[in-house]
Amino acid sequence: MGSKAIAISTLLLRIFTLLALAACVVLLVTNYFRDAVFGDGSKVTFKNLTTYRFVLSAAVIGAAYTLLQLPFALYYVFKEKRLIKGDLLLEFDFYGDKTIAFLVASGVGAGFAVSVEIKNIFKELFNAFADAGFEGTDDAKDLYDKFLNRGMIATGALAFGFVCMAILSVISSTNRAKTTKGFFG
């Protein structure tokens, strides 16, 4: 695979990463409902779950990093040379891609874990309420399920962003290995 193909692949992966992380942010921020069963009709949002705030933070930080990297990738595709000469940009790509990939991966794990656990807890809770004869538990269960399902969809978008970032991390590793000498070299 030639240098031009790697440059185009890098650019496309950065664009896909940005789109996936932006989708995660939009899905989380617009995910809410009014709790009419357990409360006074207050608004339940991603802010009510600390883990969803972490997922949002991982997506925002990853998107900001990707936005920072896009001009460099565009320049490299069109000019077929690095914007900044030397190894500085290669090192930034190498360490930045790995750091952001790990951050996004931890957001994916946290987002899926909390969604599944809370779904199980609410399932048991609503079943207990229904067994006790409380009415309206099915409507509340549907609201919470819809909220958590949308959180899982947002986390799925974050997972796609992680896959793209992980591939970018491998590409930046091979690019760095081609141009820099190793510890023993």
VEXRODO-6120 format. One record per atom (N, C-alpha, C, O, CB): residue in three letters; x, y, z. Coordinates in steps of 0.1 Angstrom, whole numbers, padded with zeros to 4 digits, always signed. Glycine has a CB too. Layout:
BEGIN
ALAXYZ ...
% end
This chain:
BEGIN
MET+0009-0012+0000 MET+0000+0000+0000 MET+0009+0012+0000 MET+0018+0013+0008 MET-0010+0000+0012 GLY+0006+0021-0009 GLY+0015+0033-0011 GLY+0012+0044-0001 GLY+0002+0043+0007 GLY+0013+0039-0024 SER+0020+0054-0001 SER+0019+0065+0009 SER+0006+0073+0006 SER-0001+0077+0016 SER+0030+0075+0007 LYS+0002+0074-0006 LYS-0011+0081-0009 LYS-0023+0074-0004 LYS-0032+0080+0002 LYS-0012+0083-0025 ALA-0023+0060-0005 ALA-0034+0052+0000 ALA-0035+0053+0015 ALA-0046+0054+0021 ALA-0032+0038-0004 ILE-0023+0053+0022 ILE-0023+0054+0036 ILE-0028+0068+0041 ILE-0036+0069+0050 ILE-0009+0052+0042 ALA-0024+0078+0033 ALA-0029+0092+0037 ALA-0044+0093+0035 ALA-0051+0099+0043 ALA-0022+0102+0028 ILE-0049+0088+0024 ILE-0064+0088+0022 ILE-0071+0080+0032 ILE-0082+0084+0037 ILE-0067+0083+0008 SER-0066+0068+0036 SER-0072+0060+0046 SER-0072+0067+0060 SER-0082+0067+0067 SER-0064+0047+0048 THR-0061+0074+0063 THR-0060+0081+0075 THR-0071+0092+0075 THR-0078+0094+0085 THR-0046+0087+0077 LEU-0072+0100+0065 LEU-0082+0110+0064 LEU-0096+0105+0065 LEU-0104+0110+0073 LEU-0081+0118+0051 LEU-0099+0094+0058 LEU-0113+0088+0059 LEU-0116+0083+0073 LEU-0127+0085+0078 LEU-0114+0077+0049 LEU-0106+0077+0079 LEU-0108+0072+0093 LEU-0110+0083+0103 LEU-0118+0082+0112 LEU-0096+0063+0097 ARG-0103+0094+0101 ARG-0105+0106+0110 ARG-0119+0112+0108 ARG-0125+0116+0117 ARG-0094+0116+0107 ILE-0123+0112+0095 ILE-0137+0117+0093 ILE-0147+0108+0099 ILE-0157+0113+0105 ILE-0139+0119+0077 PHE-0146+0095+0097 PHE-0155+0085+0103 PHE-0155+0086+0118 PHE-0166+0085+0125 PHE-0152+0071+0098 THR-0143+0088+0124 THR-0142+0089+0138 THR-0150+0101+0143 THR-0157+0101+0153 THR-0127+0090+0143 LEU-0148+0113+0136 LEU-0154+0125+0140 LEU-0170+0124+0139 LEU-0177+0128+0148 LEU-0150+0136+0131 LEU-0174+0118+0128 LEU-0189+0116+0127 LEU-0195+0107+0137 LEU-0205+0109+0143 LEU-0192+0110+0113 ALA-0188+0096+0141 ALA-0193+0087+0151 ALA-0193+0093+0165 ALA-0203+0092+0172 ALA-0184+0074+0151 LEU-0182+0101+0168 LEU-0182+0107+0181 LEU-0192+0119+0182 LEU-0198+0121+0192 LEU-0168+0113+0184 ALA-0194+0126+0171 ALA-0205+0136+0171 ALA-0219+0130+0172 ALA-0227+0135+0179 ALA-0204+0144+0157 ALA-0221+0119+0166 ALA-0234+0112+0167 ALA-0236+0107+0182 ALA-0247+0109+0187 ALA-0234+0099+0158 CYS-0226+0103+0188 CYS-0227+0099+0202 CYS-0231+0111+0211 CYS-0240+0110+0219 CYS-0213+0093+0207 VAL-0224+0122+0208 VAL-0227+0135+0216 VAL-0242+0139+0214 VAL-0249+0141+0223 VAL-0218+0146+0212 VAL-0246+0139+0201 VAL-0260+0143+0198 VAL-0270+0134+0204 VAL-0280+0138+0210 VAL-0262+0144+0183 LEU-0268+0121+0203 LEU-0277+0111+0209 LEU-0278+0112+0224 LEU-0289+0111+0230 LEU-0273+0097+0205 LEU-0267+0114+0231 LEU-0267+0116+0245 LEU-0273+0129+0250 LEU-0281+0129+0259 LEU-0253+0115+0251 VAL-0270+0140+0243 VAL-0275+0153+0248 VAL-0290+0154+0245 VAL-0297+0160+0253 VAL-0268+0164+0240 THR-0295+0147+0235 THR-0310+0148+0232 THR-0318+0137+0238 THR-0330+0136+0236 THR-0312+0148+0217 ASN-0311+0129+0246 ASN-0318+0117+0253 ASN-0324+0122+0267 ASN-0316+0124+0276 ASN-0308+0106+0255 TYR-0337+0123+0268 TYR-0343+0127+0280 TYR-0358+0122+0280 TYR-0363+0119+0270 TYR-0342+0142+0282 PHE-0364+0123+0292 PHE-0378+0120+0293 PHE-0383+0127+0306 PHE-0375+0130+0315 PHE-0381+0105+0293 ARG-0396+0128+0308 ARG-0402+0134+0320 ARG-0406+0122+0328 ARG-0414+0114+0324 ARG-0414+0143+0317 ASP-0401+0122+0341 ASP-0405+0111+0350 ASP-0418+0114+0357 ASP-0418+0123+0366 ASP-0393+0109+0360 ALA-0429+0108+0353 ALA-0442+0110+0359 ALA-0446+0100+0369 ALA-0455+0102+0376 ALA-0452+0110+0348 VAL-0438+0089+0370 VAL-0442+0078+0380 VAL-0435+0080+0393 VAL-0441+0080+0403 VAL-0438+0065+0374 PHE-0421+0081+0393 PHE-0414+0082+0406 PHE-0412+0096+0411 PHE-0408+0097+0423 PHE-0400+0075+0404 GLY-0414+0105+0403 GLY-0411+0119+0407 GLY-0422+0128+0404 GLY-0434+0125+0403 GLY-0398+0124+0401 ASP-0419+0141+0403 ASP-0428+0152+0401 ASP-0429+0156+0386 ASP-0432+0168+0384 ASP-0425+0163+0410 GLY-0425+0148+0377 GLY-0424+0152+0363 GLY-0411+0158+0360 GLY-0410+0165+0349 GLY-0435+0161+0360 SER-0401+0156+0368 SER-0388+0162+0365 SER-0382+0156+0353 SER-0385+0144+0349 SER-0379+0161+0377 LYS-0373+0163+0347 LYS-0366+0159+0334 LYS-0354+0150+0338 LYS-0345+0153+0346 LYS-0361+0171+0326 VAL-0354+0138+0332 VAL-0343+0128+0334 VAL-0334+0129+0321 VAL-0339+0127+0310 VAL-0348+0114+0337 THR-0321+0132+0323 THR-0312+0134+0312 THR-0299+0126+0315 THR-0298+0119+0325 THR-0308+0149+0309 PHE-0290+0126+0305 PHE-0277+0120+0307 PHE-0270+0125+0319 PHE-0261+0118+0325 PHE-0268+0121+0295 LYS-0273+0137+0323 LYS-0266+0143+0335 LYS-0269+0136+0348 LYS-0262+0137+0358 LYS-0270+0158+0336 ASN-0280+0128+0348 ASN-0284+0121+0360 ASN-0276+0109+0362 ASN-0276+0103+0373 ASN-0299+0117+0359 LEU-0268+0104+0352 LEU-0260+0093+0354 LEU-0245+0097+0351 LEU-0242+0102+0340 LEU-0263+0082+0343 THR-0237+0096+0362 THR-0223+0101+0361 THR-0216+0093+0349 THR-0208+0099+0343 THR-0216+0098+0374 THR-0219+0081+0347 THR-0212+0073+0337 THR-0216+0079+0323 THR-0207+0079+0314 THR-0216+0059+0337 TYR-0228+0083+0321 TYR-0231+0089+0308 TYR-0224+0103+0306 TYR-0221+0106+0295 TYR-0247+0091+0306 ARG-0222+0110+0317 ARG-0214+0122+0316 ARG-0200+0119+0312 ARG-0193+0126+0304 ARG-0214+0130+0329 PHE-0194+0107+0317 PHE-0181+0103+0313 PHE-0181+0099+0298 PHE-0171+0102+0291 PHE-0176+0092+0321 VAL-0191+0092+0293 VAL-0192+0088+0279 VAL-0192+0101+0271 VAL-0186+0101+0260 VAL-0205+0079+0277 LEU-0200+0110+0275 LEU-0201+0123+0267 LEU-0187+0130+0267 LEU-0183+0135+0257 LEU-0212+0132+0273 SER-0180+0130+0278 SER-0167+0137+0279 SER-0157+0130+0270 SER-0149+0136+0263 SER-0162+0136+0294 ALA-0157+0116+0270 ALA-0148+0109+0261 ALA-0151+0112+0247 ALA-0142+0114+0239 ALA-0150+0094+0264 ALA-0164+0113+0243 ALA-0168+0116+0229 ALA-0163+0130+0225 ALA-0158+0133+0214 ALA-0183+0114+0227 VAL-0165+0140+0234 VAL-0162+0154+0232 VAL-0147+0155+0230 VAL-0142+0162+0221 VAL-0167+0163+0243 ILE-0139+0149+0240 ILE-0125+0150+0239 ILE-0119+0144+0226 ILE-0111+0149+0220 ILE-0118+0144+0252 GLY-0125+0132+0223 GLY-0121+0125+0211 GLY-0124+0133+0198 GLY-0116+0133+0189 GLY-0127+0111+0210 ALA-0136+0139+0198 ALA-0140+0147+0187 ALA-0131+0160+0185 ALA-0127+0163+0174 ALA-0154+0152+0188 ALA-0127+0166+0197 ALA-0118+0178+0196 ALA-0105+0174+0191 ALA-0099+0181+0183 ALA-0117+0184+0210 TYR-0099+0162+0195 TYR-0086+0158+0191 TYR-0087+0155+0176 TYR-0078+0158+0168 TYR-0082+0145+0198 THR-0098+0148+0171 THR-0100+0145+0157 THR-0101+0158+0149 THR-0095+0159+0138 THR-0112+0136+0155 LEU-0108+0168+0154 LEU-0109+0181+0147 LEU-0095+0187+0146 LEU-0092+0193+0135 LEU-0118+0190+0154 LEU-0087+0186+0156 LEU-0073+0191+0156 LEU-0065+0184+0145 LEU-0056+0190+0139 LEU-0067+0190+0170 GLN-0067+0171+0143 GLN-0059+0163+0134 GLN-0064+0164+0120 GLN-0056+0162+0111 GLN-0060+0149+0138 LEU-0076+0168+0117 LEU-0081+0168+0103 LEU-0073+0178+0094 LEU-0070+0173+0083 LEU-0095+0173+0104 PRO-0070+0190+0098 PRO-0062+0198+0088 PRO-0049+0192+0084 PRO-0044+0193+0073 PRO-0060+0212+0094 PHE-0042+0185+0094 PHE-0029+0179+0091 PHE-0031+0167+0081 PHE-0023+0165+0072 PHE-0023+0173+0104 ALA-0042+0159+0083 ALA-0045+0148+0074 ALA-0049+0153+0060 ALA-0045+0148+0050 ALA-0057+0140+0080 LEU-0057+0164+0060 LEU-0060+0170+0047 LEU-0048+0175+0039 LEU-0046+0173+0027 LEU-0070+0182+0048 TYR-0039+0182+0046 TYR-0027+0187+0040 TYR-0018+0176+0034 TYR-0013+0177+0023 TYR-0019+0195+0050 TYR-0017+0165+0042 TYR-0009+0154+0038 TYR-0015+0147+0026 TYR-0008+0142+0017 TYR-0008+0144+0050 VAL-0028+0146+0025 VAL-0035+0140+0013 VAL-0032+0148+0001 VAL-0029+0143-0010 VAL-0050+0138+0015 PHE-0034+0161+0002 PHE-0033+0170-0010 PHE-0019+0174-0014 PHE-0016+0175-0026 PHE-0041+0182-0008 LYS-0010+0176-0005 LYS+0004+0180-0008 LYS+0014+0168-0008 LYS+0025+0169-0012 LYS+0008+0190+0002 GLU+0009+0157-0002 GLU+0018+0145-0001 GLU+0031+0147+0007 GLU+0041+0141+0004 GLU+0021+0140-0015 LYS+0030+0156+0016 LYS+0041+0159+0026 LYS+0035+0164+0039 LYS+0024+0169+0039 LYS+0051+0169+0020 ARG+0043+0163+0049 ARG+0038+0167+0062 ARG+0038+0182+0063 ARG+0047+0189+0058 ARG+0047+0161+0073 LEU+0028+0187+0071 LEU+0027+0202+0073 LEU+0039+0206+0082 LEU+0045+0217+0079 LEU+0014+0205+0079 ILE+0042+0199+0092 ILE+0053+0202+0101 ILE+0064+0192+0098 ILE+0063+0180+0099 ILE+0049+0201+0116 LYS+0076+0197+0095 LYS+0087+0189+0091 LYS+0093+0182+0104 LYS+0091+0188+0115 LYS+0098+0197+0084 GLY+0100+0171+0102 GLY+0106+0165+0114 GLY+0097+0154+0119 GLY+0087+0150+0113 GLY+0110+0175+0124 ASP+0100+0149+0131 ASP+0093+0138+0137 ASP+0082+0143+0147 ASP+0075+0135+0153 ASP+0102+0130+0145 LEU+0080+0156+0149 LEU+0071+0161+0159 LEU+0057+0156+0156 LEU+0050+0152+0165 LEU+0071+0176+0159 LEU+0052+0158+0144 LEU+0038+0154+0140 LEU+0036+0139+0141 LEU+0026+0134+0145 LEU+0035+0159+0126 LEU+0047+0131+0137 LEU+0046+0117+0138 LEU+0045+0112+0153 LEU+0037+0103+0156 LEU+0058+0110+0132 GLU+0052+0119+0162 GLU+0051+0116+0176 GLU+0038+0120+0182 GLU+0032+0112+0190 GLU+0063+0123+0184 PHE+0033+0131+0177 PHE+0020+0136+0182 PHE+0009+0126+0177 PHE+0000+0122+0185 PHE+0016+0150+0177 ASP+0009+0122+0165 ASP+0000+0112+0160 ASP+0001+0099+0168 ASP-0009+0093+0172 ASP+0003+0109+0145 PHE+0013+0094+0170 PHE+0016+0082+0177 PHE+0010+0082+0191 PHE+0002+0073+0195 PHE+0031+0079+0178 TYR+0014+0091+0199 TYR+0009+0092+0213 TYR-0005+0097+0214 TYR-0013+0092+0223 TYR+0018+0101+0221 GLY-0009+0106+0206 GLY-0023+0111+0207 GLY-0033+0101+0203 GLY-0043+0100+0210 GLY-0024+0123+0198 ASP-0031+0094+0192 ASP-0040+0084+0187 ASP-0042+0073+0198 ASP-0053+0068+0200 ASP-0035+0077+0174 LYS-0031+0069+0204 LYS-0032+0058+0214 LYS-0040+0063+0227 LYS-0048+0056+0233 LYS-0018+0053+0218 THR-0036+0075+0231 THR-0043+0081+0243 THR-0058+0083+0241 THR-0066+0079+0249 THR-0037+0094+0247 ILE-0061+0088+0230 ILE-0076+0090+0227 ILE-0083+0077+0225 ILE-0094+0075+0229 ILE-0077+0099+0214 ALA-0076+0067+0218 ALA-0082+0054+0217 ALA-0085+0048+0230 ALA-0096+0042+0232 ALA-0073+0045+0208 PHE-0076+0049+0240 PHE-0079+0043+0253 PHE-0090+0050+0260 PHE-0098+0044+0267 PHE-0066+0043+0261 LEU-0090+0064+0259 LEU-0100+0071+0265 LEU-0114+0068+0260 LEU-0124+0065+0267 LEU-0098+0086+0263 VAL-0115+0067+0247 VAL-0128+0063+0240 VAL-0132+0049+0244 VAL-0144+0046+0246 VAL-0127+0065+0225 ALA-0122+0040+0244 ALA-0125+0026+0248 ALA-0130+0025+0262 ALA-0140+0017+0264 ALA-0112+0018+0246 SER-0125+0033+0271 SER-0130+0033+0285 SER-0144+0038+0285 SER-0153+0034+0293 SER-0121+0040+0294 GLY-0147+0048+0277 GLY-0161+0053+0276 GLY-0171+0043+0271 GLY-0182+0042+0276 GLY-0161+0066+0267 VAL-0166+0035+0261 VAL-0175+0025+0255 VAL-0178+0014+0266 VAL-0189+0010+0268 VAL-0168+0018+0243 GLY-0167+0010+0273 GLY-0170+0000+0283 GLY-0179+0005+0295 GLY-0188-0002+0299 GLY-0156-0005+0289 ALA-0177+0017+0299 ALA-0185+0023+0310 ALA-0199+0024+0305 ALA-0209+0021+0312 ALA-0179+0036+0314 GLY-0201+0029+0293 GLY-0214+0032+0288 GLY-0223+0019+0286 GLY-0234+0019+0291 GLY-0214+0039+0274 PHE-0217+0009+0281 PHE-0224-0004+0280 PHE-0226-0010+0293 PHE-0237-0015+0296 PHE-0216-0013+0270 ALA-0217-0010+0302 ALA-0218-0016+0315 ALA-0229-0010+0323 ALA-0238-0017+0329 ALA-0205-0015+0323 VAL-0229+0003+0324 VAL-0240+0010+0332 VAL-0254+0008+0326 VAL-0263+0006+0333 VAL-0237+0025+0334 SER-0255+0008+0313 SER-0268+0006+0306 SER-0273-0007+0309 SER-0285-0009+0313 SER-0266+0009+0291 VAL-0265-0018+0308 VAL-0270-0031+0310 VAL-0273-0033+0325 VAL-0284-0039+0328 VAL-0259-0041+0306 GLU-0265-0028+0334 GLU-0267-0030+0348 GLU-0280-0023+0353 GLU-0288-0029+0360 GLU-0255-0025+0356 ILE-0281-0011+0349 ILE-0293-0003+0353 ILE-0306-0009+0347 ILE-0316-0009+0353 ILE-0292+0012+0349 LYS-0305-0014+0334 LYS-0317-0021+0328 LYS-0321-0033+0337 LYS-0333-0035+0339 LYS-0313-0025+0314 ASN-0311-0040+0341 ASN-0314-0052+0350 ASN-0320-0048+0363 ASN-0330-0054+0368 ASN-0302-0061+0352 ILE-0315-0038+0369 ILE-0320-0033+0382 ILE-0334-0028+0380 ILE-0343-0031+0388 ILE-0311-0022+0387 PHE-0337-0020+0370 PHE-0350-0015+0368 PHE-0360-0026+0364 PHE-0372-0025+0368 PHE-0350-0004+0357 LYS-0356-0036+0357 LYS-0364-0047+0353 LYS-0369-0054+0366 LYS-0381-0057+0368 LYS-0357-0057+0344 GLU-0360-0056+0375 GLU-0364-0063+0388 GLU-0373-0053+0396 GLU-0382-0058+0402 GLU-0351-0067+0396 LEU-0370-0041+0396 LEU-0377-0031+0404 LEU-0392-0030+0399 LEU-0401-0030+0406 LEU-0371-0017+0404 PHE-0393-0029+0386 PHE-0406-0027+0380 PHE-0414-0040+0381 PHE-0427-0040+0383 PHE-0405-0023+0365 ASN-0408-0052+0380 ASN-0415-0064+0382 ASN-0420-0065+0397 ASN-0431-0070+0399 ASN-0405-0076+0379 ALA-0412-0060+0406 ALA-0416-0061+0420 ALA-0428-0051+0423 ALA-0437-0055+0430 ALA-0404-0057+0430 PHE-0427-0039+0416 PHE-0439-0030+0417 PHE-0451-0036+0411 PHE-0462-0035+0417 PHE-0435-0017+0411 ALA-0450-0042+0400 ALA-0461-0048+0393 ALA-0467-0060+0402 ALA-0479-0061+0403 ALA-0458-0054+0379 ASP-0459-0068+0408 ASP-0463-0078+0417 ASP-0470-0073+0429 ASP-0479-0079+0434 ASP-0451-0087+0421 ALA-0466-0061+0433 ALA-0472-0055+0445 ALA-0485-0048+0442 ALA-0492-0043+0451 ALA-0462-0045+0452 GLY-0489-0047+0429 GLY-0501-0041+0425 GLY-0501-0027+0421 GLY-0512-0021+0420 GLY-0511-0043+0436 PHE-0489-0021+0420 PHE-0488-0007+0416 PHE-0492-0006+0401 PHE-0488-0014+0393 PHE-0474-0001+0418 GLU-0500+0004+0398 GLU-0504+0007+0384 GLU-0494+0017+0377 GLU-0488+0025+0384 GLU-0518+0011+0383 GLY-0494+0016+0364 GLY-0485+0025+0356 GLY-0471+0021+0356 GLY-0463+0029+0350 GLY-0487+0039+0362 THR-0467+0010+0361 THR-0453+0006+0360 THR-0449+0002+0346 THR-0437+0004+0343 THR-0451-0006+0370 ASP-0458-0002+0338 ASP-0454-0006+0324 ASP-0450+0007+0316 ASP-0440+0006+0309 ASP-0465-0013+0317 ASP-0457+0018+0318 ASP-0454+0030+0312 ASP-0440+0035+0316 ASP-0432+0040+0308 ASP-0465+0041+0314 ALA-0438+0035+0329 ALA-0425+0039+0335 ALA-0414+0030+0330 ALA-0403+0035+0326 ALA-0425+0040+0350 LYS-0416+0017+0330 LYS-0406+0008+0325 LYS-0403+0011+0310 LYS-0391+0011+0307 LYS-0411-0007+0326 ASP-0412+0014+0302 ASP-0410+0017+0288 ASP-0402+0030+0287 ASP-0393+0031+0278 ASP-0423+0019+0280 LEU-0405+0040+0295 LEU-0397+0053+0294 LEU-0382+0050+0298 LEU-0373+0055+0291 LEU-0403+0063+0304 TYR-0380+0043+0309 TYR-0366+0040+0313 TYR-0359+0031+0303 TYR-0347+0033+0300 TYR-0366+0034+0327 ASP-0366+0021+0298 ASP-0360+0013+0287 ASP-0356+0021+0275 ASP-0345+0019+0270 ASP-0369+0001+0284 LYS-0365+0029+0271 LYS-0362+0038+0259 LYS-0350+0047+0261 LYS-0341+0048+0253 LYS-0374+0046+0255 PHE-0349+0053+0273 PHE-0338+0061+0277 PHE-0325+0053+0277 PHE-0315+0058+0272 PHE-0340+0067+0291 LEU-0325+0042+0283 LEU-0313+0034+0284 LEU-0309+0028+0271 LEU-0297+0026+0268 LEU-0314+0023+0294 ASN-0319+0024+0262 ASN-0316+0019+0249 ASN-0309+0030+0241 ASN-0300+0027+0233 ASN-0329+0014+0242 ARG-0314+0042+0242 ARG-0308+0053+0234 ARG-0294+0055+0239 ARG-0285+0059+0231 ARG-0316+0065+0235 GLY-0292+0054+0252 GLY-0278+0055+0258 GLY-0269+0044+0252 GLY-0257+0046+0249 GLY-0278+0054+0273 MET-0274+0032+0250 MET-0267+0021+0244 MET-0264+0024+0229 MET-0253+0021+0224 MET-0274+0008+0245 ILE-0273+0030+0222 ILE-0271+0033+0208 ILE-0260+0044+0207 ILE-0251+0043+0199 ILE-0284+0039+0202 ALA-0260+0054+0216 ALA-0250+0064+0217 ALA-0236+0058+0220 ALA-0226+0061+0214 ALA-0253+0075+0227 THR-0236+0048+0229 THR-0224+0041+0232 THR-0219+0033+0220 THR-0207+0031+0218 THR-0225+0033+0244 GLY-0228+0027+0213 GLY-0225+0020+0200 GLY-0218+0029+0190 GLY-0208+0025+0184 GLY-0237+0013+0194 ALA-0223+0041+0189 ALA-0216+0051+0180 ALA-0202+0054+0185 ALA-0193+0055+0177 ALA-0224+0064+0179 LEU-0201+0055+0198 LEU-0187+0057+0204 LEU-0178+0045+0201 LEU-0166+0046+0199 LEU-0189+0059+0219 ALA-0184+0033+0202 ALA-0177+0021+0199 ALA-0171+0021+0184 ALA-0160+0017+0182 ALA-0185+0008+0201 PHE-0180+0025+0175 PHE-0175+0026+0161 PHE-0164+0037+0160 PHE-0154+0034+0153 PHE-0187+0031+0152 GLY-0165+0047+0167 GLY-0154+0057+0168 GLY-0141+0051+0173 GLY-0130+0055+0169 GLY-0158+0069+0176 PHE-0143+0043+0183 PHE-0131+0036+0189 PHE-0124+0027+0179 PHE-0112+0027+0178 PHE-0135+0028+0201 VAL-0132+0020+0172 VAL-0126+0011+0162 VAL-0118+0019+0151 VAL-0107+0015+0148 VAL-0137+0002+0154 CYS-0124+0030+0147 CYS-0117+0038+0137 CYS-0104+0044+0143 CYS-0094+0044+0137 CYS-0126+0050+0133 MET-0105+0048+0156 MET-0093+0054+0163 MET-0083+0043+0165 MET-0071+0046+0165 MET-0097+0060+0176 ALA-0087+0031+0168 ALA-0077+0020+0170 ALA-0070+0017+0157 ALA-0058+0014+0157 ALA-0085+0007+0175 ILE-0077+0017+0146 ILE-0070+0015+0133 ILE-0061+0026+0130 ILE-0049+0024+0125 ILE-0081+0014+0121 LEU-0065+0038+0133 LEU-0056+0050+0132 LEU-0043+0048+0141 LEU-0032+0052+0137 LEU-0063+0063+0135 SER-0045+0043+0152 SER-0034+0041+0161 SER-0024+0031+0155 SER-0012+0033+0157 SER-0039+0035+0175 VAL-0029+0021+0149 VAL-0020+0011+0142 VAL-0013+0018+0130 VAL-0001+0016+0129 VAL-0028-0001+0137 ILE-0020+0026+0123 ILE-0014+0033+0111 ILE-0003+0042+0116 ILE+0008+0043+0111 ILE-0025+0040+0103 SER-0006+0050+0127 SER+0004+0059+0132 SER+0016+0052+0138 SER+0027+0057+0137 SER-0002+0068+0143 SER+0014+0040+0143 SER+0025+0032+0148 SER+0034+0028+0136 SER+0047+0029+0137 SER+0020+0020+0155 THR+0028+0023+0125 THR+0036+0019+0114 THR+0043+0031+0107 THR+0054+0030+0103 THR+0028+0011+0104 ASN+0036+0042+0106 ASN+0042+0054+0101 ASN+0054+0059+0109 ASN+0065+0063+0104 ASN+0032+0065+0100 ARG+0053+0058+0122 ARG+0064+0062+0131 ARG+0076+0052+0130 ARG+0087+0056+0130 ARG+0059+0063+0145 ALA+0072+0039+0129 ALA+0083+0029+0128 ALA+0091+0030+0115 ALA+0103+0027+0115 ALA+0077+0015+0129 LYS+0085+0035+0105 LYS+0092+0036+0092 LYS+0102+0048+0092 LYS+0112+0047+0085 LYS+0082+0039+0081 THR+0100+0058+0100 THR+0108+0070+0099 THR+0117+0072+0111 THR+0127+0079+0110 THR+0100+0082+0098 THR+0114+0065+0122 THR+0123+0068+0134 THR+0131+0055+0137 THR+0127+0044+0134 THR+0114+0072+0146 LYS+0142+0057+0144 LYS+0150+0045+0148 LYS+0145+0041+0161 LYS+0142+0049+0170 LYS+0165+0049+0148 GLY+0146+0028+0163 GLY+0141+0022+0176 GLY+0152+0023+0186 GLY+0163+0029+0184 GLY+0138+0008+0174 PHE+0150+0017+0198 PHE+0159+0018+0209 PHE+0172+0011+0206 PHE+0182+0016+0210 PHE+0152+0011+0221 PHE+0171+0000+0198 PHE+0183-0007+0195 PHE+0189-0004+0181 PHE+0200-0009+0177 PHE+0181-0022+0196 GLY+0182+0005+0174 GLY+0186+0008+0160 GLY+0194+0019+0159 GLY+0198+0023+0148 GLY+0174+0009+0151 
% end
